[in-house]
Amino acid sequence: MATAALARRLGASVKDAGAKKGSGWYSSHMAAASRAILERIPLVDFTLEIRDARIPISSAYEDLRDFPPSSRRIIVLNKTDLADRRQTKEWLRYFEEQSCVCYGINSHNKDNIKEFLNFIQARVRELKKDDQLKYTTTIMLVGIPNVGKSSLANSLHQIGRISAAEKGKLKHTIVSPLPGETKDISSLKIGSHPNIYVLDTPGVLHPSILDVEMGSKLVLTGAISDSLVEECEIAEYFLSILNTSNEYKHWENLLAKEDEESSRDHKTNFGGNLEVELRRRKQYLTDHTQEAFHIPLGSAKDINHRVALKLLNLYRTGRLGHYTLDPIPRNAK
Ligand SMILES: Nc1nc2c(ncn2[C@@H]2O[C@H](COP(=O)(O)OP(=O)(O)OP(=O)(O)O)[C@@H](O)[C@H]2O)c(=O)[nH]1
């Protein structure tokens, strides 16, 4: 079946699941969080809207849709390591053309975080000229579930404190591959002179997703829990995307390239041993990729389910290539 038809079928299942009271993706904690976030927007200095770089439009935070672009609102496309690099550049250009301040980032990459911290500090200096610099700056991270708000908050906290030579224990907000794990608003210090704090907030989705294709992208990228629909249906949708892309042609190169990138990142970030890391990585990829496509004995339904889970895990961790699922709007300038 064609990708669009599969997206609509999966999106319809997501929509039906969301409509079931008490068991959908919208929970009472989201309603409370949405109100708490809206109350704080006028009080904070900056609002960072975190989106998933693979779905820059589908992952928009609904409550901010009607706010006009402003230098105090920054759109952050996170998980750029999982998206198509060329399309991310086009998306950044698109947002700039819409007069939005926009930044692309991989929250797990130390160099990205350092550059982003410099960018934030420059914005803070611009906003708080002269004596205002002695006052504390607050930055609130908002977004739909699972886009990486807590990961970004933790990374900024870690790097910010090291560069400010701050002493004391590092704090952590909850990071999880499952959506909806952050339930409270928490603050982490990311800079001194001036003091800068980030507020990590729970992910909030709109109570009803009207666009069925958007629903299918949200479940594939992990913003909506897999438990609401059949995992086989999600995997089938991913396979249809894979079939229409050229990514699989790069799979042979992907292994070598990822080895190279991963060991370089590992060395730069954590000072690891190159050879050991290369061996570990190769072994991991070989084991896991073979495991995914090896058909174990068992009922057909069980096998399909296991393969679907593995496939989704490989896709979501970037081991099957880089995909941007939202196309740039045709009427873009
Ligand atoms: N590949 C990749 N994974 C990321 C990145 N940022 C976060 N993740 C992963 O995405 C998942 C969700 O991250 P969280 O930081 O818990 O997301 P969140 O937006 O706080 O989630 P909620 O609690 O649902 O609001 C985790 O498995 C993270 O490790 C990134 O830049 N690249």
The ligand as a Gaussian input file, in Angstrom:
#p B3LYP/6-31G(d) Opt

LIG

0 1
 N       19.127000      10.665000      18.766000
 C       18.747000      11.589000      19.646000
 N       17.989000      11.229000      20.686000
 C       17.613000      12.197000      21.553000
 C       18.006000      13.550000      21.416000
 N       17.461000      14.255000      22.436000
 C       16.765000      13.372000      23.182000
 N       16.856000      12.126000      22.658000
 C       16.211000      10.897000      23.159000
 O       14.794000      11.080000      23.033000
 C       14.115000      10.419000      24.108000
 C       13.201000      11.418000      24.797000
 O       14.012000      12.391000      25.458000
 P       13.484000      13.244000      26.707000
 O       14.538000      14.248000      27.009000
 O       13.011000      12.350000      27.807000
 O       12.216000      13.951000      26.022000
 P       11.131000      14.935000      26.685000
 O       10.729000      15.901000      25.631000
 O       11.652000      15.520000      27.947000
 O        9.955000      13.900000      26.975000
 P        8.604000      14.047000      27.878000
 O        8.949000      13.635000      29.270000
 O        7.682000      13.076000      27.196000
 O        8.116000      15.453000      27.762000
 C       15.198000       9.837000      25.008000
 O       15.374000       8.485000      24.659000
 C       16.451000      10.658000      24.653000
 O       17.654000       9.957000      24.873000
 C       18.825000      13.897000      20.284000
 O       19.203000      15.060000      20.034000
 N       19.165000      12.874000      19.437000

